[in-house]
Amino acid sequence: MNATINTAYLVENFVGLEPIMKQATEQLNLPKGGAAALKKQIFGDITKYGSLEPGFQVKKPDGGSALRSFTLGELAESAKNEVTAQAVDPNAVHEILFGRYGLIRKAGGGRAKYLMEDIEVAFIRDLIAGTQIGPIVTSGRHRLLSLQILLKAAGVNGFQGVKVRCSVIELENQDQVQERIISANTGSRVFSRSEIRERIGSTSGVVLSSCESIVKTILSANKKDDFKAAFSSYVKLLAAKTNANHFTPAQYSDAGNSLWNNLEKMRPQGTTLIKWIMADKEGRFRRVMDAVEEHLLEAVSRAQQDGARGSKASKIAKALTPAVASRCF
């Protein structure tokens, strides 16, 4: 599963979707049968309507402002409005196209005629300031990518201009956006602990896209969850930056979270970790992460060699804790 931030939702940006793209192209290039009929319908609908709604989405009564058409290009570029990493799961995309209700081919034969659930997008509207942020995809990024694959496999050029009907909601802030993303998607996929932690804990304005962006925006952190999310993301990003590819991104994220918990138990300078770091957010956060960077590869090596019971994440954190504490406290 790939997690990205501010990366456009275009199929070519996600390596894990390549096998699905290949499978879809092979299906839609068959000379006859259901796939050939599907390809004909796609071109017919786009030529006539410029939209997937008439032929590929279930009919809905007039919903006024709650229903609105967006181009696939607009939805793909909506990633620029995100503040936390979104996960893209190739298995979910494959299920939409080739699963029980597959748009290209259902398991067991035939194909599903309609995409049964609309993509949902949110706008954050500040009535006092008169500003608006959006759209932000709160449910349906896998549907968005699946529709792209469907059109690209059929040979549609300029698919980014094709419209799709979406459900639109209004929210007050990024906290509500993250809560909505989790609640709206709980039935369709399982969120990892690291994804939930980083999503809920980073809505104060800390940008988790890179180590540099975290340091630059850490002053926005104002609660424990913000710092735990920053710890988790920084360790994960640092592992990628230093080519520490021995464990998964989620394991490194969990290691950052465990490191926070371990340091918290040490009562730095006789106080809580949150009070200690809040006294000099930027300086102390940077000091901790400099120590992490200095000792991460050694900690990873020790975790690999540690044959005791327990998670690799906790072993990485255990190896990092004394080194970080001796340098910072």
C-alpha contacts under 8 A as a table, 3 or more apart, distances in Angstrom:
res1	aa1	res2	aa2	distance
1	M	16	G	7.88
1	M	87	A	6.34
1	M	88	V	5.70
1	M	89	D	4.74
1	M	90	P	6.89
2	N	14	F	7.42
2	N	16	G	7.88
2	N	87	A	5.43
2	N	88	V	5.23
2	N	89	D	6.67
3	A	85	A	5.54
3	A	86	Q	5.27
3	A	87	A	4.14
3	A	88	V	6.24
4	T	7	T	6.04
4	T	85	A	4.78
4	T	86	Q	5.52
4	T	87	A	6.55
4	T	209	S	7.66
5	I	79	A	6.87
5	I	80	K	7.80
5	I	82	E	6.71
5	I	83	V	7.13
5	I	84	T	6.10
5	I	85	A	4.38
5	I	86	Q	6.31
5	I	208	L	7.84
5	I	209	S	5.86
6	N	79	A	4.70
6	N	80	K	4.54
6	N	81	N	7.20
6	N	82	E	6.30
6	N	83	V	7.93
6	N	85	A	7.85
6	N	209	S	7.90
7	T	13	N	7.48
7	T	77	E	7.95
7	T	79	A	5.91
7	T	80	K	7.15
8	A	13	N	7.33
8	A	76	A	5.12
8	A	77	E	5.00
8	A	78	S	7.13
8	A	79	A	5.41
8	A	80	K	7.30
9	Y	13	N	7.12
9	Y	75	L	7.48
9	Y	76	A	4.24
9	Y	77	E	6.64
9	Y	78	S	7.94
9	Y	79	A	6.79
9	Y	141	R	7.44
9	Y	144	L	7.80
9	Y	145	L	6.83
10	L	13	N	5.55
10	L	14	F	7.46
10	L	76	A	6.01
10	L	145	L	6.76
10	L	148	Q	7.63
11	V	14	F	5.73
11	V	17	L	6.63
11	V	18	E	7.96
11	V	145	L	6.14
11	V	148	Q	7.00
11	V	149	I	7.02
12	E	15	V	6.86
12	E	17	L	7.86
12	E	18	E	7.79
14	F	17	L	5.79
14	F	18	E	7.63
14	F	88	V	7.99
15	V	18	E	5.68
16	G	19	P	7.09
16	G	90	P	5.91
17	L	20	I	5.31
17	L	21	M	6.19
17	L	90	P	5.70
17	L	93	V	7.93
18	E	21	M	5.03
18	E	22	K	6.21
19	P	22	K	5.04
19	P	23	Q	6.17
20	I	23	Q	5.01
20	I	24	A	6.06
20	I	90	P	7.88
20	I	93	V	7.96
20	I	94	H	6.38
21	M	24	A	5.18
21	M	25	T	6.13
21	M	149	I	5.92
21	M	153	A	6.85
22	K	25	T	5.17
22	K	26	E	6.23
23	Q	26	E	5.21
23	Q	27	Q	6.30
24	A	27	Q	5.14
24	A	28	L	6.18
24	A	104	I	7.38
24	A	149	I	7.13
24	A	150	L	6.94
24	A	153	A	5.74
25	T	28	L	5.23
25	T	29	N	6.06
25	T	152	K	7.85
25	T	153	A	4.29
25	T	154	A	6.85
26	E	29	N	5.29
26	E	30	L	6.70
26	E	153	A	7.93
27	Q	30	L	5.63
27	Q	35	A	6.12
27	Q	104	I	7.80
28	L	35	A	5.05
28	L	36	A	6.12
28	L	38	L	7.65
28	L	39	K	6.33
28	L	153	A	6.34
28	L	154	A	5.87
29	N	35	A	7.53
29	N	36	A	7.09
29	N	154	A	7.51
30	L	33	G	7.46
30	L	35	A	6.55
30	L	36	A	6.23
31	P	36	A	6.13
32	K	35	A	6.91
32	K	36	A	5.04
32	K	37	A	7.46
33	G	36	A	5.53
33	G	37	A	6.56
34	G	37	A	5.08
34	G	38	L	6.10
34	G	110	G	7.20
34	G	111	R	7.88
35	A	38	L	4.95
35	A	39	K	6.22
35	A	104	I	6.97
36	A	39	K	5.16
36	A	40	K	6.35
37	A	40	K	5.09
37	A	41	Q	6.22
38	L	41	Q	5.05
38	L	42	I	6.19
38	L	104	I	7.73
39	K	42	I	5.15
39	K	43	F	6.49
39	K	154	A	5.59
40	K	43	F	5.42
40	K	44	G	6.12
41	Q	44	G	4.95
41	Q	45	D	6.03
41	Q	55	G	7.90
42	I	45	D	5.39
42	I	46	I	6.18
42	I	52	L	7.96
42	I	151	L	7.44
42	I	154	A	7.55
43	F	46	I	5.25
43	F	47	T	5.96
43	F	156	V	7.46
44	G	47	T	5.26
44	G	48	K	6.12
45	D	48	K	5.14
45	D	49	Y	5.58
45	D	50	G	6.78
45	D	51	S	6.83
45	D	52	L	6.83
45	D	54	P	7.45
45	D	55	G	6.71
46	I	49	Y	5.31
46	I	50	G	4.23
46	I	51	S	5.61
46	I	52	L	6.91
46	I	162	V	7.11
47	T	50	G	5.89
49	Y	52	L	7.76
49	Y	54	P	7.76
50	G	161	G	7.85
50	G	162	V	5.51
50	G	163	K	6.30
51	S	54	P	7.14
51	S	162	V	5.34
51	S	163	K	4.34
51	S	164	V	5.76
52	L	55	G	5.95
52	L	56	F	5.43
52	L	57	Q	6.88
52	L	162	V	7.18
52	L	163	K	6.24
52	L	164	V	5.41
52	L	165	R	7.78
53	E	56	F	5.51
53	E	57	Q	4.89
53	E	58	V	7.70
53	E	163	K	7.62
53	E	164	V	5.69
53	E	165	R	5.95
54	P	57	Q	6.38
54	P	59	K	7.72
55	G	113	K	7.89
55	G	114	Y	7.36
56	F	113	K	6.36
56	F	114	Y	4.58
56	F	115	L	5.92
57	Q	114	Y	4.97
57	Q	115	L	5.14
57	Q	116	M	6.52
57	Q	117	E	7.87
57	Q	118	D	7.54
57	Q	165	R	7.84
58	V	114	Y	5.87
58	V	115	L	6.79
58	V	116	M	6.03
58	V	117	E	7.93
60	K	63	G	7.56
62	D	67	L	7.75
63	G	66	A	5.35
63	G	67	L	5.43
64	G	67	L	6.05
65	S	68	R	6.60
65	S	168	V	7.32
66	A	167	S	5.69
66	A	168	V	5.01
66	A	169	I	6.76
67	L	165	R	6.72
67	L	166	C	5.71
67	L	167	S	4.76
67	L	168	V	5.87
68	R	165	R	5.63
68	R	166	C	5.42
68	R	167	S	6.49
68	R	168	V	6.77
69	S	163	K	6.00
69	S	164	V	5.39
69	S	165	R	4.29
69	S	166	C	5.81
70	F	74	E	6.25
70	F	75	L	6.76
70	F	163	K	5.31
70	F	164	V	5.64
70	F	165	R	6.46
70	F	166	C	6.94
71	T	74	E	5.18
71	T	75	L	6.48
71	T	160	Q	6.24
71	T	161	G	5.30
71	T	162	V	5.25
71	T	163	K	4.07
71	T	164	V	6.14
72	L	75	L	5.13
72	L	76	A	6.05
72	L	144	L	7.22
72	L	148	Q	7.56
72	L	159	F	7.13
72	L	160	Q	4.80
72	L	161	G	6.28
72	L	162	V	5.94
72	L	163	K	6.08
72	L	164	V	6.92
73	G	76	A	5.02
73	G	77	E	6.19
73	G	159	F	7.82
73	G	160	Q	4.15
73	G	161	G	6.13
73	G	162	V	7.89
74	E	77	E	5.26
74	E	78	S	6.19
74	E	160	Q	7.68
75	L	78	S	5.04
75	L	79	A	7.79
75	L	135	P	7.36
75	L	136	I	7.95
75	L	137	V	7.26
75	L	144	L	7.60
76	A	79	A	6.57
76	A	144	L	7.76
77	E	80	K	6.16
78	S	81	N	5.69
78	S	82	E	7.51
78	S	134	G	6.95
78	S	135	P	5.69
78	S	136	I	5.58
78	S	137	V	6.98
79	A	82	E	5.38
79	A	136	I	6.95
79	A	137	V	7.86
81	N	133	I	6.90
81	N	134	G	6.15
81	N	135	P	7.16
81	N	136	I	6.12
82	E	85	A	7.46
82	E	136	I	6.69
83	V	174	Q	7.84
83	V	202	S	7.56
83	V	203	T	7.09
83	V	205	G	7.48
83	V	206	V	7.95
83	V	207	V	6.22
83	V	208	L	7.45
84	T	198	E	6.92
84	T	199	R	5.53
84	T	202	S	6.85
84	T	203	T	7.85
84	T	207	V	7.22
84	T	208	L	6.41
84	T	209	S	7.72
85	A	195	E	7.73
85	A	198	E	7.83
85	A	199	R	7.23
85	A	208	L	7.43
85	A	209	S	7.41
87	A	195	E	7.78
88	V	141	R	7.65
88	V	142	H	6.93
89	D	92	A	5.44
89	D	93	V	6.79
89	D	142	H	7.55
90	P	93	V	5.10
90	P	94	H	6.15
91	N	94	H	5.03
91	N	95	E	6.14
92	A	95	E	5.08
92	A	96	I	6.46
92	A	142	H	6.47
92	A	189	R	7.80
93	V	96	I	5.26
93	V	97	L	6.51
93	V	142	H	5.36
93	V	143	R	6.96
93	V	145	L	7.04
93	V	146	S	5.64
94	H	97	L	5.27
94	H	98	F	5.61
94	H	99	G	6.71
94	H	146	S	7.85
95	E	98	F	5.24
95	E	99	G	4.05
95	E	100	R	7.11
95	E	101	Y	7.72
95	E	102	G	6.50
96	I	99	G	5.86
96	I	101	Y	6.69
96	I	102	G	5.13
96	I	103	L	6.42
96	I	142	H	7.95
96	I	143	R	7.03
96	I	146	S	6.72
97	L	101	Y	7.60
97	L	102	G	4.22
97	L	103	L	4.72
97	L	104	I	5.24
97	L	105	R	6.56
97	L	106	K	7.71
97	L	146	S	6.55
97	L	150	L	7.94
98	F	101	Y	7.20
98	F	102	G	4.17
98	F	103	L	6.69
98	F	104	I	6.07
98	F	105	R	4.97
98	F	106	K	5.37
98	F	107	A	6.41
99	G	102	G	4.67
99	G	105	R	7.32
99	G	106	K	5.42
99	G	107	A	5.34
100	R	106	K	5.20
100	R	107	A	5.12
101	Y	105	R	7.75
101	Y	106	K	5.28
101	Y	107	A	7.46
101	Y	111	R	6.82
101	Y	112	A	5.15
102	G	105	R	4.91
102	G	106	K	4.33
102	G	107	A	7.16
102	G	111	R	5.71
102	G	112	A	5.49
103	L	106	K	7.04
103	L	111	R	5.60
103	L	112	A	4.98
103	L	113	K	6.49
103	L	114	Y	7.04
103	L	115	L	7.15
104	I	111	R	5.66
104	I	112	A	7.32
104	I	150	L	7.55
105	R	109	G	6.31
105	R	110	G	5.67
105	R	111	R	4.37
105	R	112	A	7.18
106	K	109	G	5.29
106	K	110	G	5.53
106	K	111	R	4.69
106	K	112	A	6.47
107	A	110	G	7.89
112	A	115	L	7.69
115	L	118	D	7.24
118	D	140	G	7.40
118	D	165	R	6.78
118	D	166	C	5.41
118	D	167	S	6.21
119	I	137	V	7.40
119	I	139	S	5.84
119	I	140	G	4.60
119	I	141	R	7.47
119	I	143	R	6.94
119	I	144	L	7.33
119	I	165	R	7.51
119	I	166	C	5.00
119	I	167	S	6.23
120	E	137	V	6.00
120	E	138	T	5.68
120	E	139	S	5.00
120	E	140	G	6.31
120	E	166	C	5.57
120	E	167	S	4.66
120	E	168	V	5.89
120	E	169	I	7.51
121	V	134	G	7.95
121	V	135	P	5.74
121	V	136	I	5.24
121	V	137	V	4.40
121	V	138	T	5.38
121	V	139	S	6.96
121	V	166	C	6.84
121	V	167	S	6.28
121	V	168	V	5.12
121	V	169	I	6.39
122	A	134	G	6.40
122	A	135	P	5.57
122	A	136	I	5.12
122	A	137	V	6.42
122	A	138	T	6.35
122	A	168	V	5.75
122	A	169	I	4.80
122	A	170	E	5.52
122	A	171	L	6.71
122	A	177	V	7.35
123	F	132	Q	6.63
123	F	133	I	5.60
123	F	134	G	4.55
123	F	135	P	5.39
123	F	136	I	6.51
123	F	168	V	7.67
123	F	169	I	6.47
123	F	170	E	4.98
123	F	171	L	6.17
124	I	132	Q	5.54
124	I	133	I	5.02
124	I	134	G	6.43
124	I	170	E	5.92
124	I	171	L	5.01
124	I	172	E	5.41
124	I	173	N	5.84
124	I	174	Q	7.56
125	R	130	G	7.44
125	R	131	T	6.02
125	R	132	Q	4.49
125	R	133	I	6.55
125	R	170	E	6.86
125	R	171	L	6.79
125	R	172	E	6.16
125	R	173	N	7.91
126	D	129	A	5.51
126	D	130	G	5.58
126	D	131	T	5.28
126	D	132	Q	6.21
126	D	172	E	6.98
127	L	130	G	4.89
127	L	131	T	6.92
133	I	136	I	7.99
137	V	140	G	6.67
137	V	141	R	6.52
138	T	141	R	7.94
138	T	177	V	7.02
138	T	178	Q	7.98
138	T	180	R	6.56
138	T	181	I	4.70
138	T	184	A	7.18
139	S	181	I	6.19
139	S	184	A	6.04
139	S	185	N	6.14
140	G	143	R	4.92
140	G	144	L	6.12
141	R	144	L	4.88
141	R	145	L	6.24
142	H	145	L	5.12
142	H	146	S	6.01
143	R	146	S	4.93
143	R	147	L	6.14
144	L	147	L	5.31
144	L	148	Q	6.42
145	L	148	Q	5.04
145	L	149	I	6.29
146	S	149	I	5.10
146	S	150	L	6.16
147	L	150	L	4.93
147	L	151	L	6.28
148	Q	151	L	5.28
148	Q	152	K	5.99
148	Q	159	F	7.18
149	I	152	K	5.09
149	I	153	A	5.76
150	L	153	A	5.34
150	L	154	A	6.30
151	L	154	A	5.06
151	L	155	G	6.41
151	L	156	V	5.38
151	L	159	F	6.51
152	K	155	G	5.05
152	K	156	V	5.44
152	K	157	N	7.33
152	K	159	F	7.17
153	A	156	V	7.54
156	V	159	F	5.84
158	G	161	G	5.98
158	G	162	V	7.67
159	F	162	V	5.34
171	L	176	Q	6.25
171	L	177	V	6.69
172	E	176	Q	6.65
173	N	176	Q	5.58
173	N	177	V	6.58
174	Q	177	V	4.80
174	Q	178	Q	6.24
174	Q	203	T	5.70
175	D	178	Q	5.37
175	D	179	E	6.31
175	D	200	I	6.99
175	D	203	T	5.56
176	Q	179	E	5.02
176	Q	180	R	5.98
177	V	180	R	5.09
177	V	181	I	6.17
178	Q	181	I	5.09
178	Q	182	I	6.42
178	Q	199	R	6.11
178	Q	200	I	6.17
178	Q	203	T	7.88
179	E	182	I	5.37
179	E	183	S	6.19
179	E	200	I	7.24
180	R	183	S	5.09
180	R	184	A	5.69
181	I	184	A	5.30
181	I	185	N	6.10
182	I	185	N	5.40
182	I	186	T	5.87
182	I	191	F	7.69
182	I	196	I	7.75
183	S	186	T	5.42
184	A	187	G	7.41
185	N	188	S	5.33
185	N	189	R	6.27
186	T	189	R	5.76
186	T	190	V	6.35
186	T	191	F	7.46
187	G	190	V	7.85
191	F	195	E	6.25
191	F	196	I	6.39
192	S	195	E	5.21
192	S	196	I	6.36
192	S	250	A	7.83
193	R	196	I	5.29
193	R	197	R	6.02
193	R	254	D	7.99
194	S	197	R	5.08
194	S	198	E	6.08
194	S	232	S	7.65
194	S	250	A	5.97
194	S	253	S	6.03
194	S	254	D	6.29
195	E	198	E	5.26
195	E	199	R	5.92
196	I	199	R	5.06
196	I	200	I	5.97
197	R	200	I	5.55
197	R	201	G	5.68
197	R	225	D	7.64
197	R	228	K	7.88
197	R	229	A	6.04
198	E	201	G	5.20
198	E	202	S	5.89
198	E	229	A	4.72
198	E	230	A	7.64
198	E	232	S	7.46
198	E	233	S	7.16
199	R	202	S	5.84
199	R	203	T	7.27
199	R	229	A	7.96
200	I	203	T	6.46
200	I	225	D	7.61
201	G	204	S	7.85
201	G	225	D	4.54
201	G	226	D	4.50
201	G	227	F	7.61
201	G	228	K	7.20
201	G	229	A	5.31
202	S	205	G	6.47
202	S	206	V	5.64
202	S	207	V	7.37
202	S	208	L	7.63
202	S	221	A	7.83
202	S	225	D	7.42
202	S	226	D	5.14
202	S	229	A	6.21
202	S	230	A	7.51
203	T	206	V	6.93
203	T	226	D	7.58
204	S	220	S	5.95
204	S	221	A	5.92
204	S	222	N	7.13
204	S	226	D	7.15
205	G	217	T	6.90
205	G	220	S	5.47
205	G	221	A	7.03
206	V	213	S	7.85
206	V	214	I	6.06
206	V	217	T	5.00
206	V	218	I	5.62
206	V	219	L	7.82
206	V	220	S	5.83
206	V	221	A	6.28
206	V	226	D	7.45
206	V	230	A	7.56
207	V	210	S	7.70
207	V	213	S	5.73
207	V	214	I	5.49
207	V	217	T	6.25
208	L	211	C	7.44
208	L	213	S	6.54
208	L	214	I	5.54
208	L	230	A	6.99
208	L	233	S	6.36
208	L	234	Y	7.76
209	S	213	S	6.39
209	S	214	I	7.37
210	S	213	S	5.17
210	S	214	I	6.29
210	S	234	Y	7.46
210	S	237	L	6.45
211	C	214	I	5.26
211	C	215	V	6.45
211	C	234	Y	5.58
211	C	237	L	6.36
211	C	238	L	6.87
212	E	215	V	5.30
212	E	216	K	6.23
213	S	216	K	5.03
213	S	217	T	6.12
214	I	217	T	5.30
214	I	218	I	5.66
214	I	230	A	6.74
214	I	234	Y	7.32
215	V	218	I	5.31
215	V	282	E	6.84
215	V	285	F	7.69
215	V	286	R	6.81
216	K	219	L	7.53
217	T	220	S	5.74
217	T	221	A	7.78
218	I	221	A	5.43
218	I	230	A	7.81
218	I	281	K	6.90
218	I	282	E	6.24
218	I	285	F	7.90
219	L	222	N	7.84
219	L	281	K	6.13
219	L	282	E	6.23
221	A	226	D	5.32
221	A	227	F	6.48
222	N	226	D	6.68
223	K	226	D	5.47
223	K	227	F	6.88
223	K	274	I	7.87
224	K	227	F	5.31
224	K	228	K	6.20
224	K	274	I	6.25
225	D	228	K	5.06
225	D	229	A	6.03
226	D	229	A	5.21
226	D	230	A	6.19
227	F	230	A	4.83
227	F	231	F	6.02
228	K	231	F	5.03
228	K	232	S	6.09
228	K	256	G	7.55
228	K	257	N	5.77
228	K	260	W	6.45
229	A	232	S	5.09
229	A	233	S	6.03
229	A	257	N	7.39
230	A	233	S	5.21
230	A	234	Y	5.85
231	F	234	Y	5.26
231	F	235	V	6.25
231	F	253	S	7.86
231	F	256	G	5.06
231	F	257	N	6.29
231	F	259	L	7.92
231	F	260	W	6.99
232	S	235	V	5.52
232	S	236	K	6.28
232	S	252	Y	7.23
232	S	253	S	4.27
232	S	254	D	6.30
232	S	255	A	6.90
232	S	256	G	4.04
232	S	257	N	5.13
233	S	236	K	5.07
233	S	237	L	5.99
233	S	253	S	5.81
233	S	256	G	7.32
234	Y	237	L	5.12
234	Y	238	L	5.83
234	Y	253	S	7.88
234	Y	256	G	7.48
234	Y	289	M	7.67
235	V	238	L	5.00
235	V	239	A	6.10
235	V	252	Y	6.01
235	V	253	S	6.17
235	V	255	A	7.36
235	V	256	G	5.48
235	V	292	V	7.61
236	K	239	A	5.28
236	K	240	A	6.64
236	K	249	P	5.54
236	K	250	A	7.42
236	K	251	Q	7.98
236	K	252	Y	4.78
236	K	253	S	4.96
236	K	256	G	7.49
237	L	240	A	5.18
237	L	241	K	6.11
238	L	241	K	4.84
238	L	242	T	6.09
238	L	293	E	7.02
239	A	242	T	5.30
239	A	243	N	6.02
239	A	244	A	4.84
239	A	245	N	7.02
239	A	249	P	7.94
239	A	252	Y	7.14
239	A	296	L	7.75
240	A	243	N	5.00
240	A	244	A	6.01
240	A	245	N	6.80
240	A	249	P	7.99
241	K	244	A	7.70
244	A	247	F	7.52
244	A	297	L	6.85
244	A	300	V	7.79
245	N	248	T	7.15
246	H	300	V	7.71
247	F	251	Q	6.24
247	F	252	Y	7.00
248	T	251	Q	5.18
248	T	252	Y	6.52
249	P	252	Y	5.16
249	P	253	S	6.13
250	A	253	S	4.95
250	A	254	D	6.10
251	Q	254	D	5.03
251	Q	255	A	6.12
251	Q	312	K	7.07
251	Q	313	A	5.22
252	Y	255	A	4.84
252	Y	256	G	6.38
252	Y	313	A	6.20
253	S	256	G	5.19
253	S	257	N	6.47
253	S	313	A	7.96
254	D	257	N	5.00
254	D	258	S	6.10
254	D	313	A	5.65
254	D	314	S	7.62
255	A	258	S	4.99
255	A	259	L	6.02
255	A	312	K	7.96
255	A	313	A	4.25
255	A	314	S	5.79
255	A	315	K	7.86
255	A	316	I	6.02
255	A	317	A	5.18
256	G	259	L	5.00
256	G	260	W	6.43
256	G	317	A	6.84
257	N	260	W	5.26
257	N	261	N	6.50
258	S	261	N	4.97
258	S	262	N	6.11
258	S	313	A	7.33
258	S	314	S	6.05
258	S	317	A	5.80
259	L	262	N	5.06
259	L	263	L	6.14
259	L	314	S	7.93
259	L	317	A	4.78
259	L	318	K	7.26
259	L	320	L	7.25
259	L	321	T	6.29
260	W	263	L	5.24
260	W	264	E	6.03
261	N	264	E	5.05
261	N	265	K	6.53
262	N	265	K	5.38
262	N	266	M	6.88
262	N	317	A	7.60
262	N	318	K	7.60
262	N	321	T	6.64
263	L	266	M	5.20
263	L	267	R	7.27
263	L	268	P	7.62
263	L	273	L	6.88
263	L	321	T	6.61
263	L	325	A	7.14
264	E	267	R	5.86
264	E	268	P	7.54
264	E	272	T	6.33
264	E	273	L	4.94
264	E	274	I	7.87
267	R	270	G	5.13
267	R	271	T	5.16
267	R	272	T	5.32
267	R	273	L	6.37
268	P	271	T	5.66
268	P	272	T	6.57
268	P	273	L	6.23
268	P	276	W	6.74
268	P	329	F	5.77
269	Q	276	W	7.57
269	Q	329	F	6.64
271	T	275	K	6.63
271	T	276	W	6.51
272	T	275	K	5.34
272	T	276	W	6.18
273	L	276	W	4.99
273	L	277	I	6.11
274	I	277	I	5.34
274	I	278	M	5.95
275	K	278	M	5.09
275	K	279	A	6.32
276	W	279	A	5.58
276	W	280	D	7.60
277	I	280	D	5.71
277	I	281	K	5.28
277	I	284	R	5.76
277	I	285	F	6.73
278	M	281	K	4.91
280	D	283	G	5.54
280	D	284	R	5.69
280	D	285	F	7.94
281	K	284	R	5.62
281	K	285	F	5.79
282	E	285	F	5.33
282	E	286	R	6.01
283	G	286	R	5.28
283	G	287	R	6.13
284	R	287	R	4.88
284	R	288	V	6.18
284	R	328	C	7.72
285	F	288	V	5.26
285	F	289	M	6.25
286	R	289	M	5.14
286	R	290	D	5.97
287	R	290	D	5.17
287	R	291	A	6.38
287	R	328	C	6.57
288	V	291	A	5.22
288	V	292	V	6.30
288	V	324	V	6.19
288	V	327	R	7.97
288	V	328	C	6.38
289	M	292	V	4.75
289	M	293	E	6.07
290	D	293	E	5.11
290	D	294	E	6.22
291	A	294	E	5.07
291	A	295	H	6.31
291	A	323	A	7.10
291	A	324	V	5.35
291	A	327	R	6.89
291	A	328	C	8.00
292	V	295	H	5.34
292	V	296	L	5.47
292	V	320	L	6.73
292	V	324	V	6.49
293	E	296	L	5.39
293	E	297	L	7.98
294	E	297	L	7.82
295	H	298	E	5.40
295	H	299	A	6.13
295	H	320	L	6.63
295	H	323	A	7.18
296	L	299	A	5.00
296	L	300	V	6.10
296	L	316	I	7.93
296	L	320	L	6.89
297	L	300	V	5.03
297	L	301	S	6.21
298	E	301	S	5.11
298	E	302	R	6.28
299	A	302	R	5.09
299	A	303	A	6.14
299	A	315	K	7.95
299	A	316	I	5.31
299	A	317	A	7.65
299	A	319	A	5.01
299	A	320	L	5.83
300	V	303	A	5.03
300	V	304	Q	6.22
300	V	316	I	5.67
301	S	304	Q	5.14
301	S	305	Q	6.44
302	R	305	Q	5.17
302	R	306	D	6.04
302	R	315	K	7.81
302	R	316	I	7.42
302	R	319	A	6.99
303	A	306	D	5.07
303	A	312	K	6.07
303	A	315	K	5.13
303	A	316	I	5.39
303	A	319	A	7.43
304	Q	307	G	7.83
304	Q	312	K	7.56
306	D	315	K	7.53
310	G	314	S	6.97
310	G	315	K	7.32
311	S	314	S	5.39
311	S	315	K	6.47
312	K	315	K	4.98
312	K	316	I	6.20
313	A	316	I	5.20
313	A	317	A	6.30
314	S	317	A	5.04
314	S	318	K	5.95
315	K	318	K	4.91
315	K	319	A	6.22
316	I	319	A	5.26
316	I	320	L	6.25
317	A	320	L	5.00
317	A	321	T	5.95
318	K	321	T	5.42
318	K	322	P	7.69
319	A	322	P	6.90
319	A	323	A	7.57
320	L	323	A	5.51
320	L	324	V	6.09
321	T	324	V	5.27
321	T	325	A	5.98
322	P	325	A	5.04
322	P	326	S	5.96
323	A	326	S	5.38
323	A	327	R	6.43
324	V	327	R	5.34
324	V	328	C	6.03
325	A	328	C	5.18
325	A	329	F	5.36
326	S	329	F	6.02
